[in-house]
Structure formats: structure tokens, C-alpha cells
Amino acid sequence: MDVATIERQALSLTVAERALLADRLLQTLDQEDPERMERWGREADRRLEAYERGEIAAIDGPEAVAAIRRRLR
């Protein structure tokens, strides 16, 4: 199966299914660099702690994705 066919099929999935697929694909890339995963883990912990101290606010997922897309245009 070629990449174009896989892409077409993936894009026909529901949003939730695409999110799960994207997460799984990203996990396979991250296996190549365990040190990077460790750094991301520390960063996630740092951000959670800042949120819990009230230093940063939470943004829901769709809002965050929309903001990122606007910045990339």
C-alpha cells in the first residue's frame, strides 16, 4: 500500500481515530530518542506544576490547535 492511499484512508477516520493514530505514529518516532522523551516528560511536569500553582492557565485542546494553526499561516 502506498503512502497516498494510507493518507486518504487516515483522513477518512473520525477526529478521535485520527488523534489516536497520530499519537501512535508519534510514539514510534519518539522511540528513536529516549533522551528527548525524558526532556519532554520533565517539561510536562514543570508545566503541570506551574498550572497547579496558578502561574499558567489551561487551554482546551481545540482552542490550542486553532491557535497553532493561525500562527503557522
BELLINCOR-V308428 format. One record per pair of residues at least 24 apart in sequence whose ideal C-beta (glycine too) atoms are under 8 Angstrom apart, sorted by sequence separation. I is the first residue (numbers start at 0). J is the second residue. D is the distance in whole Angstrom. If there is no record, write none. Layout:
# BELLINCOR-V308428
<<I:J:D> <I:J:D>>
This chain:
# BELLINCOR-V308428
none
